[in-house]
């Protein structure tokens, strides 16, 4: 079947969410928790051995827990072995996915403006993705039903 619409032009963002079990051993170490979160949010792939984005996630979370929205430069000072270009690439990718947002010159995990608690990050992120994708899917599905 030939494509009737320019699919690539319609994609605003791609978000991979993985529904994963959280076995007891995943809560044993900070590293395993970080890796689990990055895998669940689609920041890394299964069996991926590179851990740069996990380090960046960890660095951002460390700053956020301290109440700081760090700049890329500030994060770079704390990340040994991660070049500025690589850091900015991953931050941009996380921003495009809706995981982080710019706050002035700094970065932070997405927040609800009415209740900007850090511990609500996953709820705010997931609701945003589901609401955004769901609205379009609902509209198209209803239109599709009218074709039958």
FIVEXLUM-746427 format. One record per residue (C-alpha): residue number from 1; residue in three letters; z, x, y. Coordinates in steps of 0.5 Angstrom, whole numbers, m for minus. Example, Ala and Ser with C-alpha at 12.3 -4.5 7.8 and 13.67 -1.06 7.14 Angstrom:
(1; ALA; (16; 25; m9));
(2; SER; (14; 27; m2));
//
This chain:
(1; UNK; (0; 0; 0));
(2; UNK; (m2; 3; 7));
(3; UNK; (3; 4; 12));
(4; UNK; (3; m1; 18));
(5; UNK; (8; 2; 22));
(6; UNK; (9; 9; 25));
(7; UNK; (16; 10; 21));
(8; UNK; (17; 17; 23));
(9; UNK; (17; 14; 31));
(10; UNK; (22; 9; 29));
(11; UNK; (28; 13; 26));
(12; UNK; (33; 14; 31));
(13; UNK; (38; 18; 27));
(14; UNK; (39; 20; 20));
(15; UNK; (46; 19; 17));
(16; UNK; (48; 21; 10));
(17; UNK; (54; 17; 7));
(18; UNK; (57; 19; 0));
(19; UNK; (62; 14; m3));
(20; UNK; (66; 19; m7));
(21; UNK; (72; 19; m11));
(22; UNK; (78; 23; m8));
(23; UNK; (81; 26; m14));
(24; UNK; (88; 29; m13));
(25; UNK; (86; 36; m14));
(26; UNK; (82; 35; m7));
(27; UNK; (88; 34; m3));
(28; UNK; (91; 41; m6));
(29; UNK; (88; 45; m1));
(30; UNK; (86; 45; 7));
(31; UNK; (79; 48; 4));
(32; UNK; (78; 43; m1));
(33; UNK; (79; 37; 4));
(34; UNK; (75; 40; 9));
(35; UNK; (69; 41; 4));
(36; UNK; (70; 34; 1));
(37; UNK; (70; 31; 9));
(38; UNK; (63; 35; 10));
(39; UNK; (60; 33; 4));
(40; UNK; (62; 25; 5));
(41; UNK; (59; 25; 12));
(42; UNK; (53; 28; 9));
(43; UNK; (54; 35; 13));
(44; UNK; (53; 39; 7));
(45; UNK; (49; 37; 0));
(46; UNK; (52; 37; m7));
(47; UNK; (52; 44; m10));
(48; UNK; (51; 47; m3));
(49; UNK; (54; 54; m3));
(50; UNK; (53; 55; 5));
(51; UNK; (60; 54; 9));
(52; UNK; (58; 55; 16));
(53; UNK; (58; 47; 18));
(54; UNK; (65; 47; 14));
(55; UNK; (68; 53; 18));
(56; UNK; (65; 49; 25));
(57; UNK; (68; 42; 23));
(58; UNK; (75; 46; 21));
(59; UNK; (74; 50; 28));
(60; UNK; (73; 43; 32));
(61; UNK; (79; 40; 28));
(62; UNK; (83; 45; 30));
(63; UNK; (82; 45; 37));
(64; UNK; (82; 37; 37));
(65; UNK; (89; 37; 34));
(66; UNK; (91; 41; 39));
(67; UNK; (88; 36; 44));
(68; UNK; (83; 41; 47));
(69; UNK; (75; 39; 47));
(70; UNK; (72; 46; 46));
(71; UNK; (66; 48; 49));
(72; UNK; (61; 52; 44));
(73; UNK; (63; 58; 47));
(74; UNK; (70; 57; 46));
(75; UNK; (69; 55; 39));
(76; UNK; (64; 61; 38));
(77; UNK; (70; 66; 40));
(78; UNK; (74; 63; 34));
(79; UNK; (68; 63; 29));
(80; UNK; (67; 70; 26));
(81; UNK; (60; 71; 23));
(82; UNK; (57; 65; 26));
(83; UNK; (52; 66; 31));
(84; UNK; (51; 62; 38));
(85; UNK; (45; 59; 36));
(86; UNK; (47; 57; 29));
(87; UNK; (53; 54; 32));
(88; UNK; (49; 50; 37));
(89; UNK; (44; 48; 32));
(90; UNK; (50; 45; 28));
(91; UNK; (54; 42; 34));
(92; UNK; (47; 39; 36));
(93; UNK; (46; 36; 29));
(94; UNK; (53; 33; 28));
(95; UNK; (52; 30; 35));
(96; UNK; (45; 27; 33));
(97; UNK; (49; 24; 27));
(98; UNK; (54; 21; 31));
(99; UNK; (60; 25; 28));
(100; UNK; (61; 29; 35));
(101; UNK; (60; 27; 42));
(102; UNK; (60; 32; 48));
(103; UNK; (65; 31; 53));
(104; UNK; (64; 35; 59));
(105; UNK; (62; 42; 57));
(106; UNK; (66; 40; 51));
(107; UNK; (65; 37; 44));
(108; UNK; (70; 32; 40));
(109; UNK; (70; 28; 34));
(110; UNK; (67; 21; 36));
(111; UNK; (72; 16; 39));
(112; UNK; (73; 9; 41));
(113; UNK; (74; 9; 49));
(114; UNK; (79; 4; 49));
(115; UNK; (83; 7; 44));
(116; UNK; (81; 15; 43));
(117; UNK; (86; 17; 38));
(118; UNK; (83; 22; 33));
(119; UNK; (86; 19; 27));
(120; UNK; (81; 13; 28));
(121; UNK; (75; 18; 28));
(122; UNK; (72; 16; 21));
(123; UNK; (73; 8; 23));
(124; UNK; (70; 9; 29));
(125; UNK; (64; 13; 26));
(126; UNK; (63; 9; 20));
(127; UNK; (63; 2; 24));
(128; UNK; (58; 5; 29));
(129; UNK; (53; 7; 24));
(130; UNK; (54; 1; 20));
(131; UNK; (53; m4; 26));
(132; UNK; (47; 0; 28));
(133; UNK; (44; 0; 22));
(134; UNK; (46; m7; 20));
(135; UNK; (43; m10; 26));
(136; UNK; (36; m8; 25));
(137; UNK; (36; m9; 18));
(138; UNK; (39; m16; 19));
(139; UNK; (33; m17; 24));
(140; UNK; (28; m15; 19));
(141; UNK; (31; m18; 13));
(142; UNK; (31; m25; 17));
(143; UNK; (24; m24; 19));
(144; UNK; (22; m22; 12));
(145; UNK; (25; m28; 9));
(146; UNK; (20; m32; 14));
(147; UNK; (14; m29; 10));
(148; UNK; (16; m32; 4));
//
